[in-house]
Amino acid sequence: LTIDRYLDRQARDAIDQLLAKSEVAELADLVEMIRPAALTQQEGGEYVLLEAAPADIAEDGHVCDPSRTISVDRIQYRKAVNQVLRPGDVLIAFKGNVGRVGIVPDNVLAEGTSTIWTAGQSLMILRLKGRHKLSPRVLCEYLSDEVVQEHLKSLAGGSAIQTIAMKDLKSLEIPLPDKETQAKVEAAVAARQALFRQIEQLKAQ
C-alpha cells in the first residue's frame, strides 16, 4: 500500500533505456549476498568487532571506521567471520535507510586479527563472485545513481520500518558495460575521490 511503489515509471523508463544498451545480469547472479547475523556484546570478550551501519558510509561512498564496537568470545567471533568485511565489498541498506550504498576501502582491518570489521543487520554485503564481469566500484556507482536510488526506494515496503524484500534485491537487473566503459567509470570515481580528499584537507586547514 506504499504509493511510491506505483510512481516509479519515470525512473523505471530511464533504467530500461540504460539496460537496453548493454549486457544485463540479475544481482544474485553477480554477487554473493551475505545477510549479517545478530551479534551481542559479551563482557570480557577477547575479540573486538567494529560493526558498520548505514550512517558509517561517508559522503565519498566509502565505509569509514564503524561506530559500534562489540566485544565477543571465540564462539561469537567465529560466527562473525562469515560476515567480515573485505576490500571491495559493496554494502547496501535493505532496511531502514533503504538504498544507501557504500564500498569497503582497501585499508580495512585484515581478516584473522583480533579486531575485524563486520556489517550490521540493516546492511546486505554484496561480494562479487567467480569470474565476474563487473568492477565493485562500477557496481557501487550504478547502485548509488540518483535514478537507481529512486527505483530502490520504490521497492521498499513496510508500515513501520521500510524494507526491500530479498526477492526484489536478488532480481535487480544490473548492466554489464564493456571494459572501456568500466575504465572510464573507474577514472571518474578516482577523480571524484581526489576532490573529496582536497575538501578534507581544506576543512582541516
C-alpha positions as CSV (number, residue, x, y, z in Angstrom):
1,L,0.0,0.0,0.0
2,T,3.0,2.3,-0.4
3,I,2.2,4.9,-3.0
4,D,5.9,5.2,-4.1
5,R,5.7,1.7,-5.5
6,Y,3.3,2.9,-8.2
7,L,5.1,6.2,-9.0
8,D,8.3,4.7,-10.4
9,R,7.5,4.9,-14.1
10,Q,10.0,7.7,-14.9
11,A,12.9,6.1,-13.1
12,R,12.0,2.7,-14.5
13,D,11.9,4.0,-18.1
14,A,15.3,5.7,-17.6
15,I,16.8,2.4,-16.3
16,D,15.3,0.4,-19.1
17,Q,16.9,2.7,-21.6
18,L,20.3,2.1,-20.0
19,L,19.8,-1.6,-19.7
20,A,18.9,-1.9,-23.4
21,K,22.4,-0.6,-24.3
22,S,24.5,-3.3,-22.6
23,E,24.6,-6.9,-21.4
24,V,22.4,-7.4,-18.3
25,A,22.5,-9.8,-15.3
26,E,20.5,-10.1,-12.2
27,L,22.2,-9.1,-9.0
28,A,22.0,-12.6,-7.5
29,D,24.0,-14.0,-10.5
30,L,26.8,-11.5,-10.0
31,V,27.3,-11.4,-6.2
32,E,27.2,-13.5,-3.1
33,M,24.6,-11.9,-0.9
34,I,25.6,-12.1,2.8
35,R,23.0,-11.1,5.3
36,P,24.7,-10.4,8.7
37,A,23.5,-12.2,11.8
38,A,22.9,-10.5,15.2
39,L,25.9,-10.2,17.4
40,T,25.7,-9.4,21.1
41,Q,28.1,-7.7,23.5
42,Q,29.9,-10.0,25.9
43,E,31.8,-8.9,29.0
44,G,35.4,-9.9,28.9
45,G,35.4,-10.9,25.3
46,E,38.9,-11.1,23.9
47,Y,37.9,-10.2,20.3
48,V,36.6,-6.8,19.1
49,L,34.1,-6.4,16.2
50,L,33.6,-3.0,14.6
51,E,30.1,-3.1,13.2
52,A,29.2,-0.9,10.3
53,A,25.8,0.8,9.9
54,P,24.4,3.0,7.1
55,A,25.5,6.1,9.0
56,D,29.1,4.9,8.7
57,I,29.0,5.3,4.9
58,A,30.8,8.6,4.2
59,E,29.9,11.3,1.7
60,D,32.6,9.9,-0.7
61,G,30.9,6.5,-0.7
62,H,33.5,4.7,1.4
63,V,32.7,2.8,4.6
64,C,34.6,4.7,7.3
65,D,35.6,3.4,10.7
66,P,32.4,1.6,12.0
67,S,31.0,3.4,15.1
68,R,29.7,0.4,17.0
69,T,32.2,-1.7,19.0
70,I,31.3,-5.1,20.3
71,S,33.5,-7.4,22.5
72,V,32.9,-11.1,21.9
73,D,34.3,-14.5,22.8
74,R,35.8,-17.1,20.4
75,I,32.4,-18.7,19.5
76,Q,30.8,-15.3,18.6
77,Y,34.0,-14.4,16.7
78,R,33.8,-17.5,14.6
79,K,30.2,-16.7,13.8
80,A,31.2,-13.1,12.8
81,V,33.9,-14.4,10.4
82,N,31.1,-15.2,8.0
83,Q,30.2,-11.5,7.7
84,V,33.7,-10.0,8.0
85,L,34.1,-7.1,5.5
86,R,36.8,-7.3,2.8
87,P,38.2,-4.7,0.5
88,G,35.8,-4.1,-2.4
89,D,32.7,-5.4,-0.7
90,V,29.7,-3.3,-1.6
91,L,27.2,-2.6,1.2
92,I,23.5,-1.7,0.6
93,A,21.0,-0.8,3.2
94,F,17.9,-3.0,2.7
95,K,16.2,-2.0,5.9
96,G,15.5,1.5,7.4
97,N,17.6,3.9,5.3
98,V,16.8,1.9,2.2
99,G,19.1,2.1,-0.7
100,R,22.2,3.7,0.9
101,V,25.2,2.2,-0.8
102,G,28.9,2.2,0.1
103,I,32.1,0.3,-0.6
104,V,34.7,-1.1,1.8
105,P,38.1,0.6,1.4
106,D,41.4,-1.2,0.8
107,N,42.7,-0.2,4.3
108,V,40.0,-2.3,6.1
109,L,41.4,-4.3,9.0
110,A,42.7,-7.7,7.9
111,E,40.8,-10.9,8.5
112,G,42.1,-13.3,11.2
113,T,43.1,-10.5,13.6
114,S,41.6,-9.9,17.0
115,T,39.8,-6.8,15.7
116,I,37.7,-7.1,12.5
117,W,35.1,-5.0,10.6
118,T,31.6,-6.5,10.2
119,A,28.2,-5.2,8.9
120,G,25.1,-4.5,11.0
121,Q,21.8,-6.2,10.3
122,S,20.3,-3.4,8.2
123,L,23.1,-3.9,5.6
124,M,23.5,-6.6,3.0
125,I,27.0,-7.5,1.9
126,L,27.4,-7.8,-1.9
127,R,30.6,-9.7,-2.8
128,L,31.3,-10.2,-6.4
129,K,31.8,-13.9,-7.1
130,G,33.6,-16.1,-9.6
131,R,34.9,-14.7,-12.8
132,H,32.7,-11.6,-12.6
133,K,32.5,-9.1,-15.4
134,L,32.0,-6.1,-13.2
135,S,34.2,-4.0,-11.0
136,P,32.9,-3.5,-7.5
137,R,33.4,0.3,-7.9
138,V,31.3,0.2,-11.1
139,L,28.6,-1.8,-9.2
140,C,28.6,0.7,-6.3
141,E,28.5,3.6,-8.8
142,Y,25.4,2.2,-10.5
143,L,23.5,1.4,-7.3
144,S,24.2,4.9,-5.9
145,D,23.0,6.7,-9.1
146,E,20.1,9.0,-8.3
147,V,17.7,7.3,-10.7
148,V,18.5,3.8,-9.4
149,Q,18.2,5.1,-5.8
150,E,14.7,6.3,-6.7
151,H,13.9,2.9,-8.0
152,L,15.3,1.1,-5.0
153,K,13.2,3.3,-2.6
154,S,10.1,2.4,-4.7
155,L,10.8,-1.3,-4.0
156,A,10.7,-0.8,-0.2
157,G,7.6,-1.8,1.8
158,G,6.6,-1.9,5.5
159,S,4.4,0.3,7.6
160,A,7.0,0.9,10.4
161,I,10.4,0.1,9.0
162,Q,11.0,0.3,5.3
163,T,12.5,-2.9,3.9
164,I,13.4,-4.3,0.5
165,A,12.4,-7.9,0.0
166,M,15.2,-10.4,-0.8
167,K,13.5,-11.5,-4.0
168,D,13.4,-7.9,-5.2
169,L,17.0,-7.3,-4.4
170,K,18.1,-10.6,-6.0
171,S,16.2,-9.9,-9.2
172,L,17.5,-6.4,-9.6
173,E,18.9,-6.0,-13.1
174,I,22.5,-4.8,-13.4
175,P,24.1,-3.5,-16.6
176,L,27.5,-5.1,-17.6
177,P,29.3,-2.4,-19.6
178,D,32.3,-3.2,-21.7
179,K,35.9,-2.9,-20.3
180,E,36.4,0.6,-21.9
181,T,33.2,2.0,-20.3
182,Q,34.1,0.5,-16.9
183,A,37.6,2.0,-17.1
184,K,36.0,5.4,-17.7
185,V,33.8,5.0,-14.7
186,E,36.8,3.9,-12.5
187,A,38.7,7.0,-13.7
188,A,35.7,9.3,-12.9
189,V,35.4,7.8,-9.4
190,A,39.1,8.2,-8.8
191,A,38.9,11.9,-9.8
192,R,36.0,12.4,-7.5
193,Q,37.8,10.8,-4.6
194,A,40.7,13.1,-5.2
195,L,38.3,16.1,-4.9
196,F,36.9,14.7,-1.6
197,R,40.5,14.4,-0.2
198,Q,41.2,18.0,-1.2
199,I,37.9,19.1,0.6
200,E,39.0,17.2,3.7
201,Q,42.4,18.9,3.6
202,L,40.8,22.3,3.3
203,K,38.5,21.6,6.2
204,A,41.5,20.6,8.3
205,Q,43.2,23.8,7.5
